[in-house]
C-alpha cells in the first residue's frame, strides 16, 4: 500500500478552497489516480491532519494503487512537498497486539432506509465499538478529540445543495483480534463518507504497554 503526506501552501487560493470543501479536495486528489477523464477511479482514502493555527496543513492519502502527484506538483504554488512511502499491513498486524489509532469517521445509524449522523458522544463511541466487532479489533480505550458537522458542495448535485456529514475524530488504543478482517478495514476504510475525508484508520504499534487509560 502507498501512503503520501502532502503539505499544502495556504497562500494558494486553490489549496484554501480544497481545505474548505471536502468535495473539491477529493476531486483534486483524484487527479493522482486517473490518467484521463474516461479512466476508472481507484479507491483511495484521505484526511486532513489536525493542525494548529499557522501550521502547514497536511493531507494524508492512502491507496492500494501507486499515485502520480505530477499533476498537483505542476499546479503553481499548491504543494509545498509530497512525501511517499509504502507499507504492508500484513507485516504490521499481529494477533492480540495493541495499536494506537487515529480515525476520522462518519458514525451513522440507518432508520427507515435513511442514514442519520450520530451526535451524542456515547452513541459515537458505541458505533466505534460495533465497527471493531465487525472488522476484527477490540477498542480498549478511545477518546473523541472533536466532533463537528462537515459541510461541502457537490458540483453534480441538483441545485448545488450542501452536503452535511457528522464527522468525529477518534484516538485511542485497540487490540487486533482478526488480522485478516482488520487488514481489510485498513485497506477499505471504516464507515461512510470516505470521499469526504472519513474512514482512514491509522495505526501505530505499542512497544511498551501503556500505564494509562483513556476515558
C-alpha atoms as one frame of an Amber mdcrd trajectory, in Angstrom:
protein
   0.000   0.000   0.000   1.029   3.604  -0.531   0.913   6.436   1.982   1.550
  10.039   0.995   1.942  13.109   3.191   1.040  16.241   1.245   1.936  19.665
   2.621  -0.267  22.385   1.135   0.581  26.053   0.785  -2.106  28.260   2.337
  -1.015  31.150   0.149  -2.531  29.279  -2.794  -6.218  30.000  -3.438  -6.888
  26.509  -4.771  -5.429  24.907  -1.640  -7.600  27.111   0.575 -10.710  26.220
  -1.443  -9.953  22.497  -1.218  -9.448  22.688   2.541 -12.794  24.476   2.862
 -14.746  21.984   0.733 -14.055  18.224   1.015 -15.750  17.572  -2.326 -13.186
  19.805  -4.045 -10.327  18.204  -2.079 -11.382  14.712  -3.167 -11.637  15.840
  -6.782  -8.159  17.374  -6.674  -6.591  14.293  -5.052  -8.275  12.046  -7.622
  -6.031  13.574 -10.286  -3.195  11.451  -8.926  -5.057   8.233  -9.723  -6.842
   8.804 -13.056  -4.846   9.035 -16.259  -7.690  10.506 -18.339 -11.295  11.644
 -17.942 -12.599   8.230 -19.057 -10.472   6.237 -16.638 -11.936   4.390 -13.651
 -11.075   5.966 -10.313  -9.351   3.502  -7.965 -10.306   3.574  -4.309  -8.231
   5.838  -2.084  -8.612   7.202   1.443  -7.588  10.605   2.736  -7.910  13.020
   5.613  -6.665  16.430   6.645  -4.470  16.006   9.702  -5.244  18.105  12.790
  -3.073  21.203  12.957  -2.740  24.357  14.981  -3.110  27.932  13.834  -0.329
  28.956  11.487   0.843  25.374  10.866   1.236  23.976   7.368  -1.874  21.895
   6.532  -1.092  18.219   5.938  -3.227  15.826   3.922  -2.669  12.073   4.252
  -3.570   9.915   1.263  -3.606   6.108   1.363  -4.138   3.848  -1.625  -3.550
   0.380  -2.989  -2.559   1.796  -6.386   0.542   3.954  -6.793  -0.327   7.663
  -7.012   1.190  10.083  -9.501   1.414  13.528  -7.921   2.815  15.179 -11.054
  -0.441  16.989 -11.785  -0.569  18.515  -8.307   3.116  19.394  -8.408   2.553
  21.340 -11.622  -0.245  23.407 -10.031   1.643  26.656  -9.264   2.036  27.166
  -5.534  -0.381  24.389  -4.484   2.040  21.946  -2.850   4.981  22.578  -0.591
   6.018  18.920  -0.639   4.818  15.365  -1.254   6.412  12.542   0.760   5.659
   8.952  -0.233   6.251   5.603   1.393   4.995   2.043   1.044   3.926  -0.370
   3.758   2.382  -3.813   4.079  -0.438  -4.136   6.628   0.186  -7.871   6.802
   3.610  -7.190   8.331   2.345  -4.528  10.713  -0.556  -6.505  12.175  -0.187
  -9.353  14.644  -2.924 -11.237  16.520  -3.589  -9.860  20.018  -1.166  -6.953
  19.515  -2.087  -3.465  20.690  -2.013  -0.369  18.485  -2.526   3.340  18.943
  -5.057   4.557  16.422  -6.411   7.708  14.828  -9.636   7.769  12.839 -11.846
  10.438  11.337 -15.204   8.778  10.774 -18.829   9.451   9.919 -20.743   7.442
  12.557 -24.295   6.854  11.402 -27.418   4.797  12.006 -29.964   3.781   9.379
 -33.656   4.185  10.140 -36.446   3.551   7.632 -33.920   3.416   4.827 -32.344
   6.778   5.670 -28.917   7.372   7.167 -28.548   9.707  10.134 -25.419  11.018
  11.808 -24.887  10.215  15.489 -24.410  13.397  17.524 -24.338  12.069  21.116
 -20.862  11.174  22.381 -21.842   7.795  23.841 -23.616   6.850  20.616 -20.466
   7.759  18.670 -18.320   5.590  20.953 -20.797   2.704  20.744 -20.670   2.959
  16.945 -16.893   2.565  17.030 -17.196  -0.478  19.296 -19.627  -2.104  16.850
 -17.291  -1.377  13.954 -14.486  -3.099  15.830 -16.535  -6.243  16.389 -17.321
  -6.426  12.677 -13.849  -5.571  11.462 -11.519  -7.579  13.613 -10.481  -5.352
  16.507 -11.429  -4.523  20.077 -11.462  -0.901  21.220  -9.686  -0.911  24.576
  -9.733   2.849  25.077 -10.965   5.746  22.987 -11.474   9.481  23.239 -13.404
  11.791  20.974 -10.996  14.613  20.239 -13.511  16.559  18.170 -16.977  16.213
  16.703 -18.405  18.563  14.104 -20.577  18.870  11.027 -18.623  18.592   7.814
 -20.095  20.758   5.065 -19.412  20.585   1.378 -20.966  21.205  -2.009 -21.084
  18.636  -4.790 -20.899  20.219  -8.232 -23.025  17.494  -9.810 -25.761  17.641
  -7.230 -29.059  19.230  -8.212 -29.215  22.904  -7.253 -25.777  22.627  -5.618
 -27.385  21.511  -2.359 -24.954  21.340   0.569 -23.747  18.015   1.939 -23.741
  17.664   5.717 -21.816  14.867   7.432 -21.284  14.224  11.131 -17.506  13.884
  11.479 -15.826  12.503  14.583 -12.126  12.494  15.384 -11.298   9.362  17.419
  -8.000   8.459  19.046  -7.121   5.672  21.414  -5.946   2.110  21.793  -7.160
  -1.049  20.073  -6.277  -4.735  20.093  -6.087  -6.789  16.897  -8.347  -9.839
  17.049  -8.868 -10.954  13.452  -5.847  -9.806  11.458  -7.429 -10.583   8.081
 -10.545  -8.519   8.811  -8.516  -5.660  10.278  -6.286  -5.648   7.204  -9.375
  -5.215   5.013 -10.560  -2.377   7.258  -7.213  -0.632   6.785  -7.420  -1.019
   3.017 -11.090  -0.149   2.501 -11.662   2.296   5.355 -14.286   2.376   8.097
 -17.808   3.734   7.795 -19.374   6.040   5.168 -18.166   9.439   3.981 -14.857
   8.204   2.581 -14.900  10.603  -0.359 -15.130  13.439   2.165 -12.043  12.596
   4.214 -13.504   9.991   6.582 -12.644   6.329   7.122  -8.829   6.299   7.083
  -7.659   4.239  10.076  -4.043   4.918  11.090  -2.240   2.541  13.457   0.990
   2.722  15.434   2.393  -0.286  17.268   2.515  -0.010  21.063   6.032  -1.073
  22.003   5.707  -0.519  25.746   2.445  -1.368  27.481   0.697   1.918  28.386
   0.360   2.819  32.041  -2.745   4.963  31.494  -6.334   4.513  30.436  -8.113
   6.879  28.066 -11.645   7.738  29.062
